[in-house]
Each structure stands twice: as C-alpha cells, then as structure tokens.
Amino acid sequence: MTPRTLCVIAMLGACGGGLPQATPHPEAAPGATVATGQDYPINVAGDGASVFWTNHLGGQVMALAPGGAPRELAEHQDYPLGIAVDQTDVYWTTLNGGTIMKVAKTGGAPVTLAHAEFGPSGIALDDHQVYWTNTYGGAVMTVAKTGGTPARLAAKQAGPAGIAVAAGVVYWTNHGTELADGSVMRLAPGGAPTAIATGLAAPQGLAVDARAVYWVDHGLAPGFDGAVKTAPLEGGAPTVLAAGQRGAQELAIDGAAVYWSNELEGGVHRIAKRGGAPVALAAGQARPYGVYVDQAHVYWVVYREGLIRRAAK
C-alpha cells in the first residue's frame, strides 16, 4: 500500500501537518492517562461506563471498567480497526482479516458474523443490525447481530470509511482518490445511495444526530488542510465548523458539541455544534486517532505511545 493509503484508509501512514487555531483548555497538555502499554490502539468506543478499544497491530480488543485495569476481550485478531458497543456486546472489524466480530462485554469466545470481506473498517449498530464499510472493496454492508448472510447496501463507493446509522438511515464517508473528490453519503430504507456533500478532501470519521451529519476532512497532501463540517441530514450546503485542521481523523458528538482528533498536529479539540471558536482539549499527542465522549469526559487513543487518555469536556 502507498503512504497515502496507509494514512487515510488504514490510518497508519507517515504524514505531516501544522497547528490549528484553537483556544487552550485547562487540560490541554496532555490529558489524563487511563491505560498504558497498549499495542498501537486505534479506535475507541464506550457505553457510558466502560471504555473499549482495538489494538491495531497487537490484534487485541480491550475493555476498561471504572476503577479497573485493562482487560483483554479478544486476541489474535488480524488488524482490528473499527469498534462499536451495545448493551451486551462489543463489535469490531478486522482490516486484514476481513471479518466482522463480536464478543460479550463480560468475555467469552468471539463470534464471527461475517468473513471474506475486503478491508472492513468503519462499523455502526442499530437495535438489530451491524453495518460496516469495506474500504478496499468499495461497499457498504450489513448483517444481523445474530448472524446470517451479509447484505450489500451500496457498491462502487470510492474508499468508504466512517459509518453511522440513525432512524434507519445509513450514512458514510467516501475518501475518494488523491483528488478532492470524497463525499458523504446517505441511504434511506428502500432507496438508493445519495450524496449529502461532494468534492471533499478525504473525509474520514462522521457522526449523526437528529438534525445533522458531522464529519472531518482529513485533507490532502502536501498540506493536509482538513476541516470539521456539518450538513443537514438530507443534504445541502455544508457548513465549516472549524477550518485549518491538519489531518483531522475521527470525531464524536454529544448534545452540544463536536469532538475530534488531529492525527498529524497531535491535538484533540472541541467546538459547539452551533459554531464558534475551537477549544484545544489536549496537545502534544503522538498520533491521536479514535475519539469517544461520555457524560463527563472525552477519551482518545494515542497510537504511537500505546495510551488511552481522557480530558474533561
């Protein structure tokens, strides 16, 4: 794979970046460390109490309960990447293994929900289904949480990556190519994929609430001039919430704000959904990737240092 493929698609490449314009937060350097010694953690999720993450190169899926120590839920996974949780289980993708997996939060034997997928990366859940993007295969897929035959929801997508689902509608980002031809897509039940936004510079993570879809543009070489953007659920002119975000990677939302990581610049940031000035929650991070938000904190992974960190929102 090329450096860009690794950086933008697998999120592992060597890229360069600059500093965003942001207001410092009291915990902006560097955040409280809640887990150390992890083998290249890459994405993180949670259920409001415990936190779960994938160790990309180490092949583990991990859990951390309040006041506890990191606990291994699965090992020997072939490049685990995306992760999501529901009330009972943890779900993840394996980028090289081509599988969609789940395991009970309490532990046990992992279950394979799908196999022979081509580069599964992003993952999302609703009450009954698991959804994922096949980045290398250009497809968006689904399977029942109980297992069965996977169904293809969309084909011929240009590097699908981040994915979310809300009210039965599936949303995802398409990285595109070396040109600014990425997109944010939506698929309503019984319909065809339609574009919410086009002409984007390698969009990556996204999230959805009742009114809008939010995403980050990673940016393209050489400057990797990314941004945080939002648009109405059914499309319309995107609004730039924060420009100049070099290598923006993943994001999460709560009721009032958007949180994201800038992989290349090494920061974690927040901005109100209504707009305003970005706030730097952490700085000096060695490749921050996945981001998760609960009632009090924002969590992120530090890929190069093998850390899970958090800061007050």
N, C-alpha and C positions, 0 to 999 in steps of 0.2 A: 504493500500500500504506500501511497505517497505521503509526505508530511502533512499535506492538507487533509487527506482522507483520515489520517490518524487524529489530527487536531479537531476537525469539525465533525466528522462522523463518529469515530471511536473515542474522541476527546482525549487523545494521548500525545499529540504531536508537539514538536518544538516550535513555538510561535513567539512573536514579540509584541509589545504593547506599550501604552503610555498611561498617564494618570487621568482619572476622571475629575470633573469638577464636583465636589461634594463637601458638605458640612460635616466636621468630625462629630462623632458620638462619644460619650464618656468612656465606652468600652472599645473604641476603635482600634486599639492595638494591645494584644492581638485577639482577644476573646478568651473565654474560659475553656480549658481543655477537659473534655469529659471521657475521652478514650484515647489511648496511645498504642503504639506498636501494631497498628493495622497495616495490612499488606496492600497498599495503594487503593484506599477507599475511593469510590467514585460517585455513588448516588445514595440518597438517604430518604427515608420516609418515617412516618410515625402515626400513632393512634391517639395522641393527646396525653399519653402516659409514657409508654416506652418508645424508643427510637430504634430503627432498623436500617442497616446499610449493606451494600455489596462491596467486597474487597476484590477489585477487578483482576489484578494479577495473581493474588493469593488464592482466588477461587472459593472464597467463603461468603456466606450470608450470615450476618451478625445481628444480635439484639442487645439492647441495654435498657434494663428496667430502672426506675428511680431508686437511687441509693445502692444499686448493684454493680457488678462487674460485667464487662462484655462477655456475651455467651454465644457460642457458635451454633447456628441452626442448620447449616449445610456446609459441606466441604467438597473439594474436588470438582467444583463447577468450572466450566470452560469459559472463562472471561465473563462472569456475571456482571450485568450492567444496570438496566432499569429495575426499579423496585417499587412495590405498592403493597398496602395492607388493608384488610377489612377487619371485621370484628373478631374473626377466629384464625385467619391465616395470613401468611406472607407469600407474595408472588414476585417472581423475578424473571428476567430474560438472560440467556447466555449468548453473548455476541458470536463467539466462535463455535460454541456447541450447538447452536441452532435450536435451542429448546425454550419452552415456557414451563416454569416450575412453580410448585407451591409446597409449603410445609406449615404445619400448625405452629402458632406462636409458642405453644408450650413445648415444641420439639417433636421429634419423631422422624420417620422416613420421608424424604422428599418425594413428591408425586410429579410425574411428567404429564403435563396437559397437552403439549404439542411438541413435535420433534421435526427434524429435517427442514426447519425454517432457515431463511437466508439472511443472516445478520440481524436477528431481532434485537431491538434496542429499547425504545420507549415502551412503557406499559401503563395501563389505566384500568379501572374497575368500575362496574356499577353493581347493582344488587345480585345479578345473576351471571354476568359475562366478564371475561377478561379480554382486553383489547391491546394490540401491540403493533408496532411498526417494524417491518422488515426493511432496514435501511439499504442493504445491498440488493435485495430483491425488488425494491420499489413498490411494496404492497402494504396495505393496512389490513389486519387480520383480527378475528375474534374466535373464541371458543367458550363453551360453558364452563363455569367454575367447577362443575362436577366432572368435566372431561367430555370427550366426544370428538367429532370430526371438525377441525377448524374450518371456518368460512372466510373467504376473501371479500372484504368490503370495498377495496379500491386497488387498482393495479396501475402500472405505468406512472408511478409517482417518482419525483426526482429527489431521491435520498430522504425518505420520510424519517423523522427523528422523534421530537417530542409529541405526546399524545395526551388528550384529556377527553372525558365524556361527561355530559350533563344533560338531564332531561331527555335522554335517548339519542342525543345528537353527539356525534364523534367529531373531534377537532384534532388537527395535527399540523406540524410544520414540515415543509419540504426544504431541505438545504439548498437544492439547486446545484449548479455547477460552479466553475471558477468565476462566472459572471454573476451579476446581481439579478438572478432570476429565481430566487427562492420564493416560497409562498406559504400562506396559512390557509388551510382548507377546512371545510365542514361537510358532514354527511348526515342528513336527516333520515329517519327511518323511511324506507321505501323510495328514497330519492337517489340522485347521482351526486358525486363529489362536486362541490362548487368552491371557488376561491373567495376567501374573505379579503385577502391582501396579496398582491403580487409585486414583483420587482424588488425583492428583499435580499439583503446581504447575509446569506447563510443563517436563517432563523433556526433557533435551537429549542430551548425549553418554552413551554407555554402552560397556562392555567386559565380556567374559565369560572366566572361567577354567573349570577342570574341575569346580568346586563351586558357583559362584555367579555371578550377574549383578550388575554395579555400574553405577550411573548418578548423574547430577546432576539435581536440580530447580533450574531457573533462578529460580523464584519469580515471583510476580505483582505487578503494580502495586497500590498505590504503593510498597510496601516492598521488593519483590523479595527476599523472605526465602527463600533457597534452601537446599539441603542436599545432602549426599553420602549415598547409600543403597545397600544391598545386600539381596538376597533369594536364596533357593535357586533353582536353575535351573528347577524345575518349579512355582515359586510358593510362597507362604507369607507370613507377616507380614514386611514389610520391616524391616530394622534401619537406624537412622540412625547413620551413622559420624561425621558432622560436621554440626551444625546452624548456623544463622546465617550461611550462605554467600550473600552478596548477589550475585545474578546469576551463579551458578555456570554454567559454559558447556560446557567439554569435559573429558574425562578420559582417562587411560591407566593401565594397571596393569603391574606386574611380579610376580615370585613372592611378594613380601611386602607390597606397599603399593599404594595408590591415589594418583594424582596428578591435580590438576585446576586449572583456571583460573577465577578470579572476574572476569568481564569488568567489572563495574561498580565493584568495590572496587579492582581493579588488582593482584591478587596471584596467585601460583602456590603451591600447597600440596601437602602430602603427609600421609597418615595410614596407619597399619598396617591391613591387612585385618582383623585381629582387633579393631581399635578402639584407643582411646587418645586422646591429645591431638594435634590437627593441628599440623603444622610448616610455617611460612611459609618457602618457598624463595626467593621474590622478592616485592618490594613496589614500589609506585610505577610500575606498568606502565600505559601508555595503551591500554587495551582489549586485554588478552591473550585470545587465542582458542584455537586448536588446540594440543594437547599431545602429545608423543611421548617415550617413555622407551627408552633403550638400557641397556647393562650398567653404565655409569658416570654418566650424566647424564640430566636431564630437559630437553627442548627445548620452547620455546613461541614463538608468533608474537606480535608487538606490532603490532596492526593500525594504530593511528593514527600510529605513528612509523616504520613500514616496516622493522621489525627482526626478526631471528631471534636468539633468545637461549637460553642454557642455564645450568644450575647443577648442581653435584654433587648426587647423590641423598642 
